[in-house]
Amino acid sequence: MDRLSELPERILVHILSFVNMRDLVRTAILSKHWRHLWSTVPNLDFSDDDFYPYQNYVDFVNRTLLSRGTSKIRRLKIGLFLNASYRKDYDGWILYAAKNNVEELFLEFNQDCCYWFPPQCVYRNSSLKILSLWSCKFISDVQISWNLLTKLTLRFSVLRNQDVHKIMVGAPKLEFLDLDSCWGYDDLNIDSPSLRTLIVCEWESVEFELGPIMTISAPNVQTLRLSGFLYRKCILMNVPSVVNATLNFRPHTGFSAEKKNLKGQQDNLMELIRSLKHVENLTLGAWCVEILALREKKRIPSQISTRKCVTLSIHMKEDDLLGTVNLLKGSPALQMLIIDMEYGPYEQPKGAELADSENFYTSIGANYLASQAKQVKCLLHHLKTVKITQFVAKTSVFPFLEFILKNGKVLENVVIIAKRFDANSPEYLLKVAQILLNLPRASSRAVIKLLN
């Protein structure tokens, strides 16, 4: 007998839970001992990526579920492209999961032009703890009962204001709500006492657009993340408990002149930042920092806040320096600054030519930084940690670090985590380290750490 088969059954089941569904089912032919072992794996993950034609995928899911019998399902994930011809099969799979007391259900149904209505067993389910629905539309007169549900994700779905209310009433233990590219609502009244995290990604839909304004009231939410396109005005009405906030919008350039009103979008962004001035931790995306840079160029005063930690997702271009300075001016109590230089999957980072390092500090950006030092109050009493992740040695990084080190009176740690790519060779990073170690420091406790 092979040594693998000698392992306890619970360990074998755990190992099998990491095997893709096709190979998992095939383990039944290994031996008599393995014949039914696969059917006791509680986590099922189906994807139509490897099946053609579509009917083969549907047949495979039907056979697999039928062969499992009444075995307990903890987690069921089904990914597919919606086809109206197979609606009965979809409903059958979901009903099977409900009868077997599924706890985590992920129905990731992609679509081109149609939505699907979840069957009744989804709306009234006493075993679900985590639910993810894609491309769905709620039945109008249905009542929701999710007594144990703590996490809900809706993506590419139609969600009306009344649906939001039903969810708040029917899911008394809900802690996490993620609305990713959904349509049909304009008033998110999230009054659940248990909800702690709210994520909203705005995406325009001509079919379900309700108006130019979307309001959010979430008195008990502690973590708020807003992203997507500002195609309509977003107003935060009641978010006093938010501690961690993320704004990662992109400019919306629709077809009409009204949609192309970038000035209105910029003003809306600043209103959102003002509504979140009480949060302790704020994360801003690249476009948000660009807007702050525009305000800095126009000498518009910074908005003062009590935030203690700021994370910026930027590539440290020269304009990013201006946006960062604008934010620092408005954060007199800031203790930690994190800059994430992560690049997208199709972006190619390029490091600076270190041979030109003597010219870094005579750039326009470097000179402007030096002129603004007295207005950045957090450098005097509070800013202790600066962290740069996915570091690429861009030209503007060095004058910024010089500015921080030269003026940070209580600075303790400057942590730089280099991005792993060919240009960041050990030899290159050694040169970076030499440049950093030669920078003047205002704080005797300031330690520079360069990690790869």
C-alpha positions, 0 to 999 in steps of 0.5 A, a space after each residue: 500500500 502506498 504511504 499516502 493511503 496510510 494517512 488518517 482519513 481526515 488528513 487525506 480529505 484535507 489534502 484533497 480539498 486543494 485539488 481541482 474538481 476534475 482531478 478530485 473526482 478522478 481519485 475514485 479510480 485509484 483504489 477501493 479505499 479512495 473510491 468514495 473518499 472524494 465525496 466527503 470533501 466539504 469544499 466544492 469549486 466548479 469552473 467552466 474554464 476547462 470545459 467545451 462544449 458548455 453541455 459537458 460542464 453542466 453534465 459534469 456538475 450534475 454527475 458530481 453532485 448526484 454522486 455525492 449524495 447527502 454529504 455535508 457541503 461547507 463551501 460551494 463555488 460555481 463559476 460559469 457564463 449564464 445561459 438561459 437554457 440551463 436555468 433548471 440545472 442552476 436551480 437544481 445545484 443551488 437547491 442541492 447545496 441548500 438541502 445539504 446545509 451549505 455555509 459558504 455559497 459563491 455563485 459567480 455567474 457572468 453574463 452579457 445581457 441577462 440576469 438570473 433570479 436566485 431561487 427561493 431557497 437562497 432568500 430563506 436559508 438558515 445555514 448560510 454564513 458567506 454568500 456571493 452572487 453575481 449577475 442576479 436580480 432580486 425577486 420583488 416580493 420576496 422576504 429575506 431570512 439569513 439568520 447566520 449570514 456575516 458576509 455578503 458580496 453582490 457583483 454586476 447585479 441589480 439592487 434596488 433601495 428596497 432590496 437593501 432594506 430587506 437585507 438589513 432586516 433579514 440578515 441581523 448578523 451581517 458584518 461585511 457588505 460588498 457591492 461591486 458594480 451593482 445598479 438600481 439604488 441611489 440610497 444606501 441606508 445601512 443601518 444594521 447595528 452589526 455591519 462593520 465593513 462596507 465596500 462600494 464600487 460605482 459603475 454606470 448603467 444606462 438601464 438602471 440609472 436613477 439620478 445624479 446623486 447617491 447617498 450613503 448612511 452607515 452609522 455603525 460601519 468602521 471600514 468604508 471603501 469607495 471606488 469605481 467611477 464618480 459618474 454621479 455625486 456621492 454624498 456621505 450622510 452619516 458615517 461617524 464610526 468610520 475608522 478606516 476609509 479608502 477612496 480609489 475613484 477614477 475620473 468618469 468621462 461619459 458620453 454627455 457633457 454633464 458626465 464629462 464634468 471633471 470639475 464636478 467630480 473633483 469637487 465631489 471627491 474633496 467633499 468626500 475627503 472632508 466628510 472623512 476628516 475624522 477617520 484614523 486611517 485614510 487610503 487614497 488612489 492615484 487619481 485622488 492624489 492627482 486632484 490634491 496636486 492640482 489644488 496644491 498648484 493653485 495654492 488652495 489650502 489643505 483640508 485639516 483632519 485628525 487622521 493618524 495614518 495615510 496610505 497613498 497608491 501612487 508611482 511617485 511622479 513629480 505631481 504625486 509629490 505635490 499631492 502628497 505635500 498637500 495631504 501632509 499639510 492637512 494632517 498635523 497629527 499624522 503618525 504613519 505615511 505608507 506609499 504603495 508603488 504597486 504597478 498594474 499587470 500591464 504596466 512596466 516599472 522603470 527605475 531611475 538612472 542612479 548615475 544622475 543622483 546628484 541632479 535629483 535634488 535640484 529638480 523643481 519638485 525638490 525645490 518646492 518640497 523644501 519651500 513647504 517644510 514649515 507648513 507640514 506640521 506633522 514632521 515636527 511632533 508626530 510623524 514617526 514612520 514612513 513606509 514605501 512598498 513595491 519600491 521602484 527608484 523613481 527620480 522623485 522618490 529621493 528628493 521626497 525621502 530627503 525632505 522627510 529625513 531632513 525635516 522629520 524631527 521625531 522620525 524613527 523608521 523609514 522602511 522601504 520594501 523593494 519590488 521584485 523585478 529584474 531592474 531591482 538587482 542586488 547591485 542596483 539596490 546597494 546603490 540605492 542604499 548608499 544614496 539613502 544613507 548619505 541623506 541628512 537626518 533631523 532625528 537621531 533615532 531615524 533608522 532606514 531599512 531597505 528590504 528586498 
